[in-house]
Amino acid sequence: MIAEAIIKDGGLFIPGVEDQVKVRKDKVTIQFTILDGISLPQHDPFIQAAGILKGRIIDPLKYQKELRDEWGH
């Protein structure tokens, strides 16, 4: 089984692992290998949008209003 894990707060979170493991326990032992250099899917919109607002000073309420105005047309 290969699953993607999220590293956060000093731990690993593997979304949907309960369905993949087919074991209903509070704890499981896993062996994992860190794979360096994995190419991330470029079609992922979150990856494509990463950093688009970096370095910009944005008024969040003004930004939200502009987006909603845009959606209304």
LORO-43845 format. One record per residue (C-alpha): residue in three letters; x, y, z. Coordinates in pm, whole numbers. Example, Ala and Ser with C-alpha at 12.3 -4.5 7.8 and 13.67 -1.06 7.14 Angstrom:
<recs>
REC rest      X      Y      Z
REC  ALA   1230   -450    780
REC  SER   1367   -106    714
</recs>
This chain:
<recs>
REC rest      X      Y      Z
REC  MET      0      0      0
REC  ILE    122    349    -82
REC  ALA    -43    645     90
REC  GLU     37   1015    113
REC  ALA     91   1153    463
REC  ILE     70   1508    592
REC  ILE    346   1614    832
REC  LYS    205   1842   1102
REC  ASP    276   1921   1465
REC  GLY    557   1667   1486
REC  GLY    347   1380   1357
REC  LEU    204   1219   1047
REC  PHE   -157   1224    934
REC  ILE   -265    976    666
REC  PRO   -613   1068    542
REC  GLY   -847    773    482
REC  VAL   -603    516    619
REC  GLU   -878    334    810
REC  ASP  -1042    231    482
REC  GLN   -712    115    332
REC  VAL   -576    -80    631
REC  LYS   -894   -278    701
REC  VAL   -797   -301   1068
REC  ARG  -1008   -141   1339
REC  LYS   -763    -67   1619
REC  ASP   -652    245   1800
REC  LYS   -289    182   1706
REC  VAL   -109     22   1416
REC  THR    261    -24   1346
REC  ILE    378     92   1006
REC  GLN    708     90    824
REC  PHE    768    380    592
REC  THR   1039    511    364
REC  ILE   1098    879    297
REC  LEU   1114    933    -77
REC  ASP   1305   1245   -175
REC  GLY   1257   1407   -511
REC  ILE    902   1295   -576
REC  SER    758   1512   -848
REC  LEU    434   1672   -739
REC  PRO    142   1661   -979
REC  GLN    144   1993  -1164
REC  HIS   -228   1968  -1237
REC  ASP   -307   2007   -866
REC  PRO   -470   2351   -829
REC  PHE   -332   2393   -476
REC  ILE     22   2347   -603
REC  GLN    -40   2583   -895
REC  ALA   -183   2852   -665
REC  ALA     86   2824   -398
REC  GLY    248   3161   -335
REC  ILE     32   3375   -565
REC  LEU    -36   3625   -287
REC  LYS    313   3617   -136
REC  GLY    455   3963    -73
REC  ARG    125   4141   -132
REC  ILE    -47   4343    138
REC  ILE   -414   4264    100
REC  ASP   -716   4392    289
REC  PRO   -905   4063    336
REC  LEU  -1249   4223    344
REC  LYS  -1183   4427     30
REC  TYR  -1046   4116   -143
REC  GLN  -1355   3915    -44
REC  LYS  -1589   4189   -169
REC  GLU  -1406   4206   -503
REC  LEU  -1433   3830   -547
REC  ARG  -1803   3829   -462
REC  ASP  -1866   4118   -698
REC  GLU  -1686   3920   -966
REC  TRP  -1900   3611   -900
REC  GLY  -2220   3816   -921
REC  HIS  -2165   3906  -1288
</recs>
